[in-house]
Amino acid sequence: MNRLFFTSACVLIFLSMVLPVFAQDSAYVSTQSRLATQNNGALAVAISNNIAVLASGSYGLKTIDISNPTIPVQVGNLTLAGLARKVYLVDTLAYIAASASGLRVVNIAHPTSPSEIGFVVPPNNCQGVFVKEGIAYLAMSNGIRTVDVSNPANPVQLGYLNTGSAADICVDGQYAYVCCMQNGLKIIDVQNPTQMQLVSTYDTPGNAFAVVVFNSYAFVADYTFGLQIIDVHDPLHPALTSTFDTPGTAVALSVSQYNVIVCDYDRGFEIIDISDLTQPMQVGNFNTPGYAYGLTEFNNSVFVADINALGIYDVSAASNVQTPGSVSISISESSTSSELVWNATPNIIRGYKIYSSNNAYFTPNASNLFSTVPTSTTSLVVPTSGSSYYRIAAYR
């Protein structure tokens, strides 16, 4: 990690220095609560109206009241056929990818008494599900399938395309983006769900395991190769924008305007700033006690399906961190003060926070906040007597 430091004994000059990444284990993240489940009872999670729906493997589905995230309360449970692996919510319906038992449709309008109202069991295992405009798109162990769920009590199979084993699927516009493990990301034209067509493939370096498409970029959890950011403005010619190699095994992710939160399996989760898509940067992480299989973000909290529990973590501090690019320092002749100078950041932020400590490995927080300045400010005179370490963060 690059560090900005000064001592009264010498004068140091740093030019075009990359701003330090502030994350260390649990930086900008605090635990709110942890609700235990059975062994292997937390594989994926989705949220609607302060109810978290947990895909619980062989234990089916659980509904959890998260209106107070510090005290989550399980309010309902439903045993399902098969292994509940993934969950996708549309209003009061939960669509469950249930492995060999296909797609299960559950009514959660009354969270205390969820009820299965329909199902369909195509050949092979259902490993992922995405629902859009009355069509369910299934990632299967032998390709992808489309199912008409306009009548959720009577799902009807529509089409099939052999893509090889599919782990996850996301639909944006007329295209489905399919994670095909060692065969990378495949882009399918699904405008006619009964006759889908492969239009392109992007071969990621690892095993493409999960995908979210946001603002014409595909964010791929690529197993041991971390996060891959792929430009899909032209779906026929996908192109790599950047990568971020997470320390663990990337298996799921959640994407917002400024951050990607990567579910990193044996290393918890990573929070990655994507304000500049060409230079993704870590702004926080947390090594959860279990194995993080799935996650979602809701109201500045991250909800992690951590194999044996639902973990809830406050990430509001990380959501406000943004790196202002490069920073340089011009040193005055005085041995007691120096000037920090940094590059301006686009006006998507509210200002900069400067933190100070005599400890080179400090984590920025309210106790070591030195100054807050507006976006129009790109320099600040700071004292340098003794040993002083400074870090700068932009905030939104």
N, C-alpha and C positions, 0 to 999 in steps of 0.2 A: 504494500500500500504506500502510495506517495504521501508524504507528510510535509506540511508547511511549518517550519519552526525557526525561531530566532533565539539568539543568546546575546547577552551584552558583551561577550568576549569577541564576537566576530560578526561580520556583515555578509549575508548570503543573498544571492540573486537567483530567482527561478523564473524562467521564461517559458510560456506556452505549456505550462504544467497541467496535466489532466487532473481535474478535481478528484479528490479521494472519494472512493465509495465508502459509505458510512456503515455498511451492514456488517455485523458479526452475528453470531448465533443469538437470536431473539431481539436484535436491534429493531426498534420501532414497533415491536409486537408485544402484546401482553395477553396472558391467558385470562379469559372471562369465565369459562366453565368447561367441564368435561362430564358428559353423561355416558356411563358405561352401558354396553350392550353385551349380548352373548359373544363367545369366541367367533371370530369371522362374521360378526353381525353388523358391520358398517362398511359397505363397499362403495356407495355413491349417495349423494344428497342433492336435493333440489328444494327450493323455498317458494312459497306463495302465501301472502296474507298472514305473515307471522307463524306459519306452520312449516316446519321442516319435514320433508318426506325422505325417509332413509331406506335405501335398498339394502336389505339385510341378508342377502344370500339365501341360505336354506331356511331362514326364519321369516322370509317374506318381506313385508313392508311395515314400517313403523311411522307413526305421526307424532311430532314433537312440538309442543307449544314453545316458541322462542320469543314471545312478546317481551320477556325479560331475559336477555341472553346470558345473564349471570346465574339464572336459575331455570334452565330448560326443564320441561316436564313432559315425559312421554304420556300421551293421552289416548293413543290408539295403536292397535296392532292387527295385522291380517296375514294369516298363513296363505302362501300361494304355492301352486304347483311349480316345480323347477327351482332354479337358483336365481334370485333377483340380483342382477348385476348392475343395471343402469336404470335411471328414472328420468322422465321428461314430463314437465307439468304444463298443462293448458287449462287455465281457469280452475275448475274443481275436479279435473280428471288427471290421474297419474298414469302414464304409459310406462310399463315396466318391461325391460329386456330381460327375459327369464330363461336364458340359455336354451336347453332342449325343450322347454315348455313354451317357447315362442314369445309372443307379445301378449301381455295381460293388461287389461284396462280396468282401473280402479277408481271409483267415485269417492272423493275425499271431501265432499261438501260438508259432511259431518265428521270432523277429524277424530272424534271419539269412537266412531263406528264405521271405518272405511269398508267398502264392499266392492267385490269384483263384479263388473257388469258385462264384460265381454272378453274374448280372447281369440287368437288365431295361432296355429302351430304349423309354420312352414317346415320343410325339411332342414336339418342341420340346426346349429345353435344360434340363437339370437344374442348378439354381444353388445349392441348399441341401438339407440332409437332417437329419431328426431321427427317432430310433428309440425307440419305447416299446412294451413288451409285445408284441413280435412284429410290430409294424406300422411300416413306414418311411413317413414323411411327407415328400414331396418338394416343394420350392419350384421351380416350373418357370417358364419364360419366358412361359407363357400361363395360369398358374393353379397349383393344387396337386393332387397325386395321392397316393393311398394305395396301398401295396404290402404284401402279406402276405409277411413274411420269416421266418415261423416255421420254414420249411425254407430256410435261407439259400442252399442250392445251387439252389433253384428258386423265385425270387421271382415272385409272382403279383399283377398289377395288380387293384385293388379298386374304386377310385372316382376321380372327377375333379370339380373345381369351378373354374369360370372366375373368377379374382379379378383378372385382368390380370397383368402381369408381377410375379412374386414373387421377391424376392432372398433371403429367409431365412424360417425357420419354427421355432417352438418350441411344444411341446405341454405343457399343464398341466391335469390333470383331464380333463374332457370337451371342452376347447376348444383349438383351434390358433390361435396368434397369428402372423399372416403380415405380413411387411414387403413392402409393394407399391409401393415407390419413391414416385413423386409422388402416388400414391393413398393414402398413409398406412398405418396399421396396421389390418388387418382381422381380426376375431375370428370364428372358424368353429366351429360345433358339429360335432365329429367323433365323437360317441358311436356313431353308425353310420357306419363308415368307407366304406361303399358309397354312402351318401346324405348327404353333408355339406351343411350349411346355414350361410349367412352370418347372423350375429346382430347385428353392429354394426361400425361403422367409426369410427376416430379419425383425423382428418386432421391429421397432423403438419405443421409449417411447412416442412420440407425434404423430402428423399427418404428415406423409411424404409428403412434398408439392412440392419440386423441387430437381433435382439431376443432378450432373455433374460427369462423370467418367474420372479420370486422373491418368495415371501411375498405373493402376490396383487398385485404391482406389475409392470408391463411396463417394462423398461428398453430404450429404443430408441436405436440409433445412427442419427442423423438427418442424416447427411452434413454439409453445411456449417452445420447448425443444432445440432451437438453432441449432447448427451445429453438425451433427453426421458424423464421419469419419469411413468408413467401408472397411475393407480389402476384396477385391474381386479377389485376385490372383487365388483363386479356387472358381469360381462362384457357384459351388454346395455347398460350405460351407462358406458363408460370415461370417466374424467375426469383432466385434467392435474393432477399434484401439484406438479411443479417442473421446471425446466430448468437445464442448465449448458452454456454455449456454449464448446466447446473451440476452441483456436486453429487447428486444422487441419480435416481432413475425417473425420468419425467413420464408420467402416466396419465395426467389429466391437467386441465387448465381453465382459468376464468379470465376473460379479457374485458377491460374497460377503456375509456378514452385515453388514459395516461399510463395504466399499469397492466401487466400480465402477472397473474399469480399462478405459479406452476406447482402442481402436486408432484412432489419429488420422492415419493414412496419411502425409501429407507432414510431420507434426510428431511422429512417434513415438507415444508413448502418454501418457495422463493418468491419474493416480490420484486418484479423487474420493471423499471421505468422505461416506457416506450415513447416518451415525448419526441425523441429523435429515433425513428425506426431503424436508422442505419447504425445507431450506437446504443443498443439496449444496455441498461446498467442496473445492477442490483441495488435496491434501496432498503431491503429488509429480508429477514428469513426467520424461520423457527423450526427447530428439530423436534417434531412431536414425539410423544412417548411410544406410539405404535408404528404402524405402517400406513402411510397416507395413500389411500386408494382413489379418493375422489374429493372434490371440494366445490364450493360455490361462495360467492361474495354477496353480502346483503347488509345494507345500512352500516358500512364501514367495519363490518366484522367478516371474518373468514370462517366458514363452517367446514370442518374437515371430517370426512368419513375415514377414521383412523383404525380400521380393521376391528377393534374391540370397543370402540367408543365414538361418540360424536364430540369432537373438540371444537370449541368456539373461541376465537381469538380477535382481539381488538387491533385493527390495523389502521386506525384513523391517522396516526402519526406518519406512517409510511405513505399514506395516500396524499399527504401534503408535502412530501419531499420530492424535489426535482433538482437535477444537477445542472448548473449553468454552463456546462461545456468546459473550456479551458480557463485557467487562471494564471496570471503572472503577478509578480511582486516587484515593486520598485522600492529600493531602500534609500532613505534619506541619510544624510551625514550623521544625524543624531543617533546615539546608541540607545536611546530610550523610546524611540517611536519609529514605525515603519508604515508604509502604505500598501494595503492589499488592493490589487487591481484585477478585475475579472471581466470576461466577455459578457456582453448583454445577452439576455435570453428573450425569445419571442414573448409577446404580450399576453400569453396564456397564463401568466403567473401574477401573483399579487405583490411579490417583493422577495427580498433575500433575508436570510437569517445567518448571522455569524456567531459561531460558538468558539469558546476558548477554554483551554485547560493547561495545566502543567504536566499532564499525563498524555503521552503520545498516542495511547491506544484508547482514548476516551470515546464514549458514545454520546453524541449530541442529545441534550435534553433541556428541560426548562431551567435546571439548576446551573448549567454552564452557558446559557444564552448570553452572549456579549452585547449584541445589537441587532435590531431589525430595521431594515432600510427599504425604501420603495424601489420599484423597477427602474426608475430613472437614475438610480445611483449605481455606479460600477466601480467605485473605489471607496476605501475607508482607511483612515489613519488609526493605527492600533499601537498600544504600548508593547515594547519588546524587552523590558527589563527582566532579567532572570531567564528562565526557559519557558517560552510561550508557544503553544500549538493552536492553530486556527483551522476551522473547517467552515465551509460555506455551503448552504443549501438554499435553493429557490423553493418557494412554497406557493400553492395554488389557492 
